[in-house]
Amino acid sequence: MQHNKPGKLLLAVKFMLTIVLFTLCNMSHAQENSPTKRDSIIKVKSASDSFNVNSLTPRGWVNDYEAIFSKEEVALMDSLISEFEKKTTIEITIVTVKKEWVTAEHFDDLVNSIAQNWGVGKAGKDNGIVIGLSKSVRRIRITTGPGVQLKLPDDEVKWIIDNEMIPEFKNGNFYEGARKGLEKIMHSFY
């Protein structure tokens, strides 16, 4: 009878190891399919997660990745923003977003990620504004830093989008809509 105890003990250890191994494999699989955690912020995997925002480098104040503006239009808006920045220290960036980069439901997250990644605004002043738009995704997002929100609150941003930008965009006038929105934003600080 004592002869069977080591065999039963070995069988019990094998059984326990199998259960532990099975549990570890399931935990690993569950982590792959759950929200990811980055810098203590839980972010659900989305279309914008598959696009690496770090691969984007700003080309100037106007970054037309979707190619909806002419070179002259980009130069005009870039010049307007540059003059505004010299007078106020407020930095404004316009970025057009390709449909391959993001879905409509994750567009705002992508524009916010670009704003953070590019560091738009002066250090310590948090006075940056990012105007994100996409003709193909049919979305507009204006992200404002805390340093400009007193003069450009969310309700003013919404009004600019609804009344200056969208009517022009609906008529296919993307430059006019972007320029009008940009000028209205700038006017808020004078």
N, C-alpha and C positions, 0 to 999 in steps of 0.2 A: 503494500500500500504506500509506503513512503517513497517508493520508486516512482510513482505517478506524480507526486507534487512538483518536482522540477519541470516536468512536461506541461503541467497545467499552468505553472507560473510563466513559462516561456510563451505559451499560447495567450495568456492574459496580457503580457507585455506587447506581443505582436498586435493584438486587438487594439490596445490603447494607442500604440504608435500609428496604426491605420486611421483611427478616429482623429488623432491630432493632425496628421497629414491631410486628411480630407477637410477638416475645419480650416486649416491654413490655406489650402487651395481655394476654397469657397470665399474666404475673406479677401484674397488677392483678386479674384474675379469680381467681387462686389465693389472693390475700390476702383477698378478700371471703369465700371459703369456708373459710378456715382459722381456728384459734383466734385470739382477739384478745388483745392484750397491753396490760395496764393496770398501771401502777406496778410494772413488772418482774415481775408475776405473770401467767402465761399462764392465761387462763380460757376454756374452751370455751363457745361460744355455747349457751345453754340456754333453757328456758322462763323461768327467773328473770331472765335477761338482758333479756328483752323487757319485763319489768315494772320500772319505774323506782322503785327503793327511795327515791331522793331525794324523790319526791313524797309519801312518808309523813311525817307530822309526829306525834310522840307527843301524845296527848290527856291523858295522866296516867300513872300507873304501870300501869294496866290499859287496853289498847287493843284493844277487841273489834270488829275490822273485820268479823268473820264473824257478829256478832250472835247469839252462842250463850248469852250471859249476860243476865239482866235488869238494869235500871238499879240496882236495890238490890244485886244481887250484885257488880256492878262497883264500886259505892261501898264495900261492905264490904271487898273485897279491896284496893282502893285505900287505904283507911284502915289496914288491917293493914300494908301495905307502907310507908306513910308513917311510922307509928310505929316500925317496924323500922329504917328508914333514920335516923330521929332518934337511936335508941339505938346503932346500930352504924356508921353512915355507908355501909353497903352498900346499893347501889341494885338493886332488882329490878323488872323490867318483864315484864308478861305481854302477849303479842300473839297475837291469833287471825288466821289467814291464810286469805284467800278462795281457792277452788280455781282461779279465773281467773288468779291471780298466779303459780302454780308447779305443777310436776308433783311427784309423790311422790319421784322420784329426785333432785330438786334442792331439796327442802324445807330440808335442813340448811344448804345454801349460802345460801338466802334468809334464814333466821333469823340466821346469822352476819353477813350483810351488814347486816341491820337493827341488830344489836348494835353493829357498828362505826360505822355511819352515825349512829346516835342517840347514840353516846358514852356508853353506860350504864356507870356506875361513876365514882368520883371520879378526877379527873386526878392522875396520879402514884401512885395506889393500885391502879388496875385492878381495882376491887372490884365489878364489875357482874355481874349474872345476868339472862339473858333466857330466859323460858319461852315458847317458840313452840309453838302447837298449831293444828291444823286438824281440825275435825269432818269436813269434806267430803273432804279429802285423806287423812285417817286417819293423821296423823303428829304426833309430839311431839318437840321438841328443846329441851334445856336447855343453853344456852351459858354458860360461866363464865369470868370474867376471871382472869388469873394471880394476882391478889391474894386470891382466895377458894379457890383449888384445894387448898390444904393442908387446910382444914377441910371442903371439899366436893369430894372427888376424883371422878373419872369413875365409879368403881365404885359410889360412894354415889348419884350422880346416876342411874345405871342402876337401882339398887335402888328409888329413889323413883318413877321412871317405871313400872317393872314392878309394884311392890307397892302403891303408893298411888294412882296416877293411872289407869293402864290398866283395872284392875278396875271403877272407877267409870264411866269412859268407855264401856266395853263395855255397861254397863247404861243408858246415855244420861244419866248424871248428870255433866254436864260441869262444873258449878259445884263439886260435891262433890269431883271428881277434881282440879280445879285448886286448890281451897282446901286439900285434904289435902296435895298436893304442895308448895304454898307453905309451909304450916305446918311440914312436915318439913324443908324447906330452911332455914327460919328457926331451927328447933330445933338444927340443926348448929352454929350460932354461939353458943349459950348454954351 
